[in-house]
Amino acid sequence: MLNKLDALKYFCTAAQTLNFREAA
């Protein structure tokens, strides 16, 4: 089970990836 910090980091990374794909 991921802790809150790891979950937040994973969420931010996924969000940035989606934003990059939409902008590209």
C-alpha positions as CSV (number, residue, x, y, z in Angstrom):
1,M,0.0,0.0,0.0
2,L,1.3,3.4,-1.0
3,N,1.6,6.1,1.6
4,K,0.1,9.6,0.9
5,L,3.4,11.1,-0.3
6,D,3.9,8.3,-2.9
7,A,0.3,8.5,-4.0
8,L,0.5,12.3,-4.4
9,K,3.7,12.0,-6.4
10,Y,2.2,9.3,-8.7
11,F,-1.0,11.4,-9.2
12,C,1.0,14.5,-10.1
13,T,3.1,12.6,-12.5
14,A,0.1,11.1,-14.2
15,A,-1.6,14.5,-14.4
16,Q,1.4,16.1,-16.0
17,T,1.6,13.3,-18.5
18,L,-2.1,13.7,-19.5
19,N,-1.7,17.5,-19.7
20,F,1.4,17.1,-21.9
21,R,-0.4,14.7,-24.2
22,E,-3.4,17.1,-24.6
23,A,-1.1,20.1,-25.2
24,A,1.0,18.2,-27.8
